[in-house]
Amino acid sequence: MLKNYIKIAWRNLWKSKGYSAINIIGLSIGLAAVLIIGIWIKNQLQFDNFYSNKESIYKLWNKYEDQQKIYVNDITSAPACQAHYLISNFLKGIARRL
């Protein structure tokens, strides 16, 4: 029975080559997109999990205005070792916890 289904599917694939090619290409692009999104989500969920104090990791954001434009980025000019000092003394409630 399964052999019969495979024969019919193969005949239909060769009978309408263009339609079959579009379907197969669409399916492969969809599967590739799902796999890439899954890999990205897994990476985001495992980020910084190897630290023993992962609950105490913060991310600092810079926000500045220049001629009616507001710039926001996560790149700070201070060394990373000073981040704890900044959070504990100056940025209580402002720093966003990851």
DSSP file with accessible surface (Angstrom, degrees, kcal/mol):
  #  RESIDUE AA STRUCTURE BP1 BP2  ACC     N-H-->O    O-->H-N    N-H-->O    O-->H-N    TCO  KAPPA ALPHA  PHI   PSI    X-CA   Y-CA   Z-CA
    1    1 A M     >        0   0  159      0, 0.0     4,-1.8     0, 0.0     5,-0.1   0.000 360.0 360.0 360.0 -44.1    0.0    0.0    0.0
    2    2 A L  H  >  +     0   0  124      1,-0.2     4,-2.3     2,-0.2     5,-0.2   0.884 360.0  56.0 -65.0 -36.4    2.8    2.4    0.9
    3    3 A K  H  > S+     0   0  155      1,-0.2     4,-2.1     2,-0.2    -1,-0.2   0.894 106.1  51.2 -62.9 -38.0    4.6    1.5   -2.3
    4    4 A N  H  > S+     0   0   81      2,-0.2     4,-2.3     1,-0.2    -1,-0.2   0.905 108.5  51.0 -64.7 -42.9    1.5    2.5   -4.3
    5    5 A Y  H  X S+     0   0  130     -4,-1.8     4,-2.4     1,-0.2    -2,-0.2   0.902 109.8  50.0 -62.0 -40.3    1.3    5.9   -2.4
    6    6 A I  H  X S+     0   0  105     -4,-2.3     4,-2.6     2,-0.2    -2,-0.2   0.914 109.7  51.1 -66.1 -40.6    4.9    6.6   -3.3
    7    7 A K  H  X S+     0   0  104     -4,-2.1     4,-2.4     2,-0.2    -2,-0.2   0.939 111.6  47.0 -60.8 -46.0    4.3    5.8   -7.0
    8    8 A I  H  X S+     0   0   72     -4,-2.3     4,-2.4     1,-0.2    -2,-0.2   0.921 112.8  49.1 -64.5 -42.4    1.3    8.1   -7.2
    9    9 A A  H  X S+     0   0   52     -4,-2.4     4,-2.3     1,-0.2    -1,-0.2   0.923 111.1  50.0 -63.7 -42.5    3.2   10.9   -5.4
   10   10 A W  H  X S+     0   0  151     -4,-2.6     4,-2.0     1,-0.2    -2,-0.2   0.916 110.9  49.3 -63.6 -42.9    6.2   10.5   -7.8
   11   11 A R  H  X S+     0   0  153     -4,-2.4     4,-2.0     1,-0.2    -1,-0.2   0.909 111.5  49.0 -62.4 -43.2    3.9   10.6  -10.8
   12   12 A N  H  X S+     0   0   78     -4,-2.4     4,-1.8     1,-0.2    -1,-0.2   0.867 108.5  54.0 -66.3 -34.5    2.2   13.7   -9.6
   13   13 A L  H  < S+     0   0   67     -4,-2.3     7,-0.2     1,-0.2    -1,-0.2   0.921 113.9  41.2 -63.1 -43.2    5.5   15.4   -8.9
   14   14 A W  H  < S+     0   0  133     -4,-2.0     3,-0.5     1,-0.2    -2,-0.2   0.774 110.2  58.4 -77.8 -24.5    6.7   14.7  -12.5
   15   15 A K  H  < S+     0   0  166     -4,-2.0     2,-0.5     1,-0.3    -2,-0.2   0.917 119.0  27.9 -71.1 -42.0    3.4   15.6  -14.0
   16   16 A S  S  X S+     0   0   51     -4,-1.8     4,-2.1     1,-0.2    -1,-0.3  -0.703  72.8 164.1-121.3  81.1    3.3   19.2  -12.6
   17   17 A K  H  > S+     0   0  127     -2,-0.5     4,-2.5    -3,-0.5     5,-0.2   0.891  73.0  49.3 -67.2 -43.8    7.0   20.1  -12.2
   18   18 A G  H  > S+     0   0   49      2,-0.2     4,-2.3     1,-0.2    -1,-0.2   0.937 113.6  44.9 -63.7 -48.4    6.6   23.8  -11.8
   19   19 A Y  H  > S+     0   0  156      1,-0.2     4,-2.2     2,-0.2    -1,-0.2   0.913 114.9  49.4 -62.1 -41.9    3.9   23.6   -9.1
   20   20 A S  H  X S+     0   0   14     -4,-2.1     4,-2.7    -7,-0.2     5,-0.2   0.905 109.5  51.6 -65.9 -40.6    5.9   20.9   -7.3
   21   21 A A  H  X S+     0   0   46     -4,-2.5     4,-2.7     1,-0.2     5,-0.3   0.922 109.6  49.6 -63.4 -42.7    9.1   22.9   -7.4
   22   22 A I  H  X S+     0   0  121     -4,-2.3     4,-2.5     1,-0.2    -1,-0.2   0.928 113.0  47.2 -62.0 -44.6    7.3   26.0   -5.9
   23   23 A N  H  X S+     0   0   81     -4,-2.2     4,-2.3     2,-0.2    -2,-0.2   0.921 113.8  46.6 -63.7 -43.2    5.8   23.8   -3.1
   24   24 A I  H  X S+     0   0   97     -4,-2.7     4,-2.5     2,-0.2    -2,-0.2   0.919 113.4  48.4 -68.1 -41.8    9.1   22.1   -2.3
   25   25 A I  H  X S+     0   0   98     -4,-2.7     4,-2.5    -5,-0.2     5,-0.2   0.929 112.5  49.0 -64.6 -42.9   11.0   25.4   -2.3
   26   26 A G  H  X S+     0   0   43     -4,-2.5     4,-2.4    -5,-0.3    -2,-0.2   0.914 111.5  49.5 -62.5 -41.7    8.4   27.1   -0.1
   27   27 A L  H  X S+     0   0  113     -4,-2.3     4,-2.5    -5,-0.2    -2,-0.2   0.923 111.6  48.2 -63.7 -43.1    8.5   24.2    2.3
   28   28 A S  H  X S+     0   0   64     -4,-2.5     4,-2.3     2,-0.2    -2,-0.2   0.900 111.8  49.3 -67.7 -38.0   12.3   24.2    2.5
   29   29 A I  H  X S+     0   0  110     -4,-2.5     4,-2.4     2,-0.2    -1,-0.2   0.922 112.1  49.3 -65.8 -41.9   12.4   28.0    3.1
   30   30 A G  H  X S+     0   0   37     -4,-2.4     4,-2.3    -5,-0.2    -2,-0.2   0.926 112.1  46.9 -62.9 -44.6    9.8   27.7    5.8
   31   31 A L  H  X S+     0   0  103     -4,-2.5     4,-2.4     2,-0.2    -1,-0.2   0.905 112.0  51.0 -64.6 -40.4   11.6   24.9    7.6
   32   32 A A  H  X S+     0   0   47     -4,-2.3     4,-2.5    -5,-0.2    -2,-0.2   0.915 110.2  49.9 -63.5 -41.0   14.9   26.7    7.4
   33   33 A A  H  X S+     0   0   45     -4,-2.4     4,-2.6     1,-0.2     5,-0.2   0.919 110.6  49.4 -63.7 -43.1   13.3   29.9    8.9
   34   34 A V  H  X S+     0   0   98     -4,-2.3     4,-2.5     1,-0.2    -1,-0.2   0.918 111.9  48.8 -62.8 -42.0   11.8   27.8   11.8
   35   35 A L  H  X S+     0   0  117     -4,-2.4     4,-2.4     2,-0.2    -2,-0.2   0.924 112.1  48.0 -64.7 -42.9   15.2   26.2   12.5
   36   36 A I  H  X S+     0   0  116     -4,-2.5     4,-2.3     2,-0.2    -2,-0.2   0.926 112.8  48.2 -64.4 -43.3   17.0   29.6   12.4
   37   37 A I  H  X S+     0   0   99     -4,-2.6     4,-2.6     1,-0.2    -1,-0.2   0.917 111.5  51.1 -64.1 -40.4   14.4   31.2   14.7
   38   38 A G  H  X S+     0   0   37     -4,-2.5     4,-2.4    -5,-0.2    -2,-0.2   0.913 110.1  48.7 -62.9 -41.4   14.6   28.2   17.1
   39   39 A I  H  X S+     0   0  119     -4,-2.4     4,-2.2     2,-0.2    -1,-0.2   0.912 111.8  49.8 -65.0 -40.2   18.4   28.4   17.2
   40   40 A W  H  X S+     0   0  153     -4,-2.3     4,-2.3     2,-0.2    -2,-0.2   0.923 111.1  48.5 -65.3 -42.7   18.2   32.2   17.9
   41   41 A I  H  X S+     0   0   80     -4,-2.6     4,-2.3     2,-0.2     5,-0.2   0.920 110.7  51.2 -64.4 -41.5   15.6   31.6   20.7
   42   42 A K  H  X S+     0   0  129     -4,-2.4     4,-1.5     1,-0.2    -1,-0.2   0.922 110.4  49.6 -62.3 -40.6   17.8   28.9   22.3
   43   43 A N  H  X S+     0   0   87     -4,-2.2     4,-0.5     1,-0.2    -1,-0.2   0.914 110.9  49.3 -64.1 -42.7   20.8   31.2   22.2
   44   44 A Q  H >< S+     0   0   99     -4,-2.3     3,-0.5     1,-0.2    -1,-0.2   0.870 111.2  49.0 -66.7 -36.3   18.8   34.1   23.9
   45   45 A L  H 3< S+     0   0  128     -4,-2.3    -1,-0.2     1,-0.2    -2,-0.2   0.769 114.2  45.4 -74.7 -25.2   17.6   31.8   26.6
   46   46 A Q  H >< S+     0   0  111     -4,-1.5     3,-1.6    -5,-0.2     4,-0.3   0.423  81.8 127.2 -97.2   3.0   21.0   30.4   27.4
   47   47 A F  T << S-     0   0  120     -4,-0.5    -3,-0.0    -3,-0.5    -4,-0.0  -0.382  85.2  -4.2 -66.4 129.5   22.8   33.8   27.3
   48   48 A D  T >  S+     0   0   29     -2,-0.2     3,-0.8     1,-0.1    -1,-0.3   0.676  91.2 127.9  63.0  20.9   24.9   34.4   30.5
   49   49 A N  T <   +     0   0   77     -3,-1.6     5,-0.1     1,-0.2    -2,-0.1   0.667  59.7  69.6 -78.2 -12.8   23.7   31.2   32.2
   50   50 A F  T 3  S+     0   0  159     -4,-0.3     2,-0.2     3,-0.1    -1,-0.2   0.610  78.3  96.7 -83.5  -7.6   27.2   30.0   32.9
   51   51 A Y  S X  S-     0   0  120     -3,-0.8     3,-0.8     1,-0.1     4,-0.1  -0.574  70.4-143.1 -79.2 142.9   27.7   32.8   35.5
   52   52 A S  T 3  S+     0   0  118      1,-0.3     3,-0.2    -2,-0.2    -1,-0.1   0.827 102.4  43.3 -74.1 -28.5   27.1   31.8   39.1
   53   53 A N  T >  S+     0   0  108      1,-0.2     3,-1.8     2,-0.1    -1,-0.3  -0.313  70.5 143.9-108.1  49.4   25.6   35.2   39.9
   54   54 A K  G X   +     0   0   90     -3,-0.8     3,-1.1     1,-0.3    -1,-0.2   0.739  64.3  64.4 -67.2 -19.7   23.4   35.4   36.8
   55   55 A E  G 3  S+     0   0  102      1,-0.2    -1,-0.3    -3,-0.2    -2,-0.1   0.701  99.4  55.3 -73.5 -17.8   20.6   37.1   38.7
   56   56 A S  G <  S+     0   0   69     -3,-1.8     2,-0.5    41,-0.1    -1,-0.2   0.195  78.9 115.3-100.4  14.3   22.9   40.1   39.4
   57   57 A I    <   -     0   0   40     -3,-1.1    41,-1.1    41,-0.1     2,-0.3  -0.746  43.5-176.4 -88.6 129.7   23.8   40.8   35.8
   58   58 A Y  E     -A   97   0A  95     -2,-0.5     2,-0.5    39,-0.2    39,-0.2  -0.830  20.1-140.2-121.7 162.2   22.6   44.2   34.5
   59   59 A K  E     -A   96   0A  65     37,-1.6    37,-1.0    -2,-0.3     2,-0.4  -0.989  15.9-147.2-125.1 126.9   22.7   45.9   31.2
   60   60 A L        -     0   0   27     -2,-0.5     2,-0.4    14,-0.2    35,-0.1  -0.758   9.9-159.1 -95.5 139.4   23.4   49.7   31.0
   61   61 A W        -     0   0  105     -2,-0.4     2,-0.4    13,-0.0    13,-0.2  -0.948   6.7-145.5-118.3 136.8   21.8   51.8   28.3
   62   62 A N  E     -B   73   0B  58     11,-3.2    11,-2.1    -2,-0.4     2,-0.4  -0.853  16.5-177.3 -97.8 135.7   23.1   55.2   27.2
   63   63 A K  E     +B   72   0B 147     -2,-0.4     2,-0.3     9,-0.2     9,-0.2  -0.988  12.5 157.2-133.3 122.7   20.5   57.8   26.1
   64   64 A Y  E     -B   71   0B 117      7,-2.2     7,-3.2    -2,-0.4     2,-0.4  -0.987  30.4-134.4-145.0 155.4   21.6   61.2   24.8
   65   65 A E  E     +B   70   0B 139     -2,-0.3     2,-0.4     5,-0.2     5,-0.2  -0.900  18.3 178.5-111.6 140.2   20.1   63.9   22.6
   66   66 A D  E >  S-B   69   0B  82      3,-2.6     3,-0.7    -2,-0.4    -2,-0.0  -0.897  71.0 -27.2-143.8 107.5   21.9   65.7   19.8
   67   67 A Q  T 3  S-     0   0  171     -2,-0.4     3,-0.1     1,-0.2    -1,-0.1   0.953 127.3 -41.3  51.9  60.9   20.2   68.4   17.7
   68   68 A Q  T 3  S+     0   0  195      1,-0.2     2,-0.4     0, 0.0    -1,-0.2   0.624 117.2 110.7  66.7  15.4   16.6   67.1   18.2
   69   69 A K  E <   -B   66   0B 130     -3,-0.7    -3,-2.6     2,-0.0     2,-0.5  -0.960  56.7-148.0-117.4 140.0   17.6   63.4   17.8
   70   70 A I  E     -B   65   0B  99     -2,-0.4     2,-0.5    -5,-0.2    -5,-0.2  -0.927  11.7-164.5-108.9 125.9   17.5   60.9   20.6
   71   71 A Y  E     -B   64   0B  84     -7,-3.2    -7,-2.2    -2,-0.5     2,-0.4  -0.919   7.6-179.2-111.2 132.2   20.1   58.1   20.5
   72   72 A V  E     +B   63   0B  83     -2,-0.5     2,-0.3    -9,-0.2    -9,-0.2  -0.994  15.0 150.7-130.3 125.3   19.8   55.0   22.7
   73   73 A N  E     -B   62   0B  50    -11,-2.1   -11,-3.2    -2,-0.4    -2,-0.0  -0.962  47.3-128.9-148.0 167.1   22.4   52.3   22.7
   74   74 A D  S    S+     0   0   70     -2,-0.3     2,-0.6   -13,-0.2   -14,-0.2   0.162  74.2 106.9-104.9  19.6   23.8   49.6   25.0
   75   75 A I        -     0   0  120    -13,-0.1     2,-0.3     2,-0.0    -2,-0.1  -0.871  50.4-169.1-100.8 120.3   27.4   50.5   24.4
   76   76 A T        -     0   0   52     -2,-0.6     4,-0.1     2,-0.2    -2,-0.1  -0.825  23.9-144.8-108.8 151.1   29.0   52.2   27.4
   77   77 A S  S    S+     0   0  126     -2,-0.3    -1,-0.1     2,-0.1     3,-0.1   0.650  75.9  91.0 -86.5 -17.4   32.3   53.9   27.5
   78   78 A A  S    S-     0   0   29      1,-0.1    -2,-0.2     2,-0.1     5,-0.1  -0.523  89.6 -99.4 -76.3 147.8   33.0   52.9   31.1
   79   79 A P    >   -     0   0   73      0, 0.0     3,-1.4     0, 0.0     4,-0.3  -0.276  30.4-115.7 -62.5 153.8   34.9   49.7   31.7
   80   80 A A  G >  S+     0   0   92      1,-0.3     3,-1.3     2,-0.2     4,-0.4   0.782 110.9  67.1 -65.2 -25.5   32.7   46.7   32.7
   81   81 A C  G 3  S+     0   0  112      1,-0.3     4,-0.4     2,-0.1     3,-0.3   0.746  97.6  54.6 -70.0 -18.9   34.3   46.5   36.1
   82   82 A Q  G <> S+     0   0   94     -3,-1.4     4,-2.3     1,-0.2    -1,-0.3   0.511  82.9  89.0 -89.7  -3.6   32.8   49.8   37.1
   83   83 A A  H <> S+     0   0   28     -3,-1.3     4,-2.6    -4,-0.3     5,-0.2   0.910  85.6  50.9 -62.9 -41.5   29.2   48.7   36.2
   84   84 A H  H  > S+     0   0  144     -4,-0.4     4,-2.7    -3,-0.3     5,-0.2   0.921 110.4  49.8 -63.7 -40.7   28.5   47.3   39.7
   85   85 A Y  H  > S+     0   0  137     -4,-0.4     4,-1.9     1,-0.2     5,-0.4   0.928 111.8  48.4 -64.0 -42.3   29.7   50.6   41.3
   86   86 A L  H  X>S+     0   0   47     -4,-2.3     4,-2.4     2,-0.2     5,-2.1   0.927 113.7  46.3 -63.9 -44.2   27.5   52.7   39.0
   87   87 A I  H  <5S+     0   0   21     -4,-2.6    -2,-0.2     1,-0.2    -1,-0.2   0.936 114.9  45.8 -66.0 -44.4   24.4   50.5   39.6
   88   88 A S  H  <5S+     0   0   40     -4,-2.7    -1,-0.2    -5,-0.2    -2,-0.2   0.824 126.6  26.2 -72.6 -27.2   24.8   50.4   43.3
   89   89 A N  H  <5S+     0   0   86     -4,-1.9    -2,-0.2    -5,-0.2    -3,-0.2   0.800 134.5  12.6-106.3 -34.0   25.5   54.2   43.8
   90   90 A F  T  <5S+     0   0  130     -4,-2.4    -3,-0.2    -5,-0.4    -4,-0.1   0.733 118.6  49.1-117.9 -32.6   23.9   56.1   40.9
   91   91 A L    >>< +     0   0   48     -5,-2.1     4,-1.8     2,-0.1     3,-1.8  -0.005  61.3 154.1-111.3  32.7   21.5   54.1   38.9
   92   92 A K  T 34 S+     0   0  162      1,-0.3    -4,-0.1     2,-0.2    -5,-0.0  -0.412  80.9   5.0 -63.1 125.0   19.2   52.4   41.4
   93   93 A G  T 34 S+     0   0   87     -2,-0.2    -1,-0.3     2,-0.1    -2,-0.1   0.258 120.5  77.0  86.0 -12.9   15.9   51.8   39.7
   94   94 A I  T <4 S+     0   0  129     -3,-1.8    -2,-0.2    -7,-0.1    -1,-0.1   0.841  71.2  86.2 -96.5 -39.1   17.2   53.0   36.3
   95   95 A A  S  < S-     0   0   23     -4,-1.8     2,-0.5    -8,-0.1    -2,-0.1  -0.360  76.8-131.5 -66.2 139.1   19.2   50.0   35.2
   96   96 A R  E     -A   59   0A 147    -37,-1.0   -37,-1.6    -2,-0.1     2,-0.3  -0.821  15.3-134.8 -96.5 126.0   17.3   47.4   33.4
   97   97 A R  E      A   58   0A 140     -2,-0.5   -39,-0.2   -39,-0.2   -41,-0.1  -0.605 360.0 360.0 -81.6 137.1   17.8   43.8   34.6
   98   98 A L              0   0  109    -41,-1.1   -41,-0.1    -2,-0.3    -1,-0.1  -0.439 360.0 360.0 -76.1 360.0   18.2   41.2   32.0
